[in-house]
Amino acid sequence: MSLDLLIPFGILLALVIYLIYTRTKFEKNVVNIYEKKFDEWKKHDSSNDRKEKPCKELVGLIYKEEYNITMELLDESVKSQIQRGKFTLKDK
């Protein structure tokens, strides 16, 4: 009686082990394919040729006190540019 159930469970166990093995092999194969494609893409990528704009840097704060406007500089290197009037105003 116990031998009758042992054979189907043995076949089921062998089938599960085989399916797990083939799935891991397939997943590794897919990962390797995508890694190769990614390496090829990096070789032919033209986004590295683009010139990036410099980022904005906070160098000061502007306050309005009644009728006076006060500029508080956080970076003294721009003081000469402000004194010469070399700045632009943006409206939002």
Secondary structure, 3 states (H helix, E strand, C coil): CHHHHHHHHHHHHHHHHHHHHHHHHHHHHHHHHHHHHHHHHHHHCCHHHCCCCCCCCCCEEEEEECCEEEEEECCHHHHHHHHHCCCCCCCC
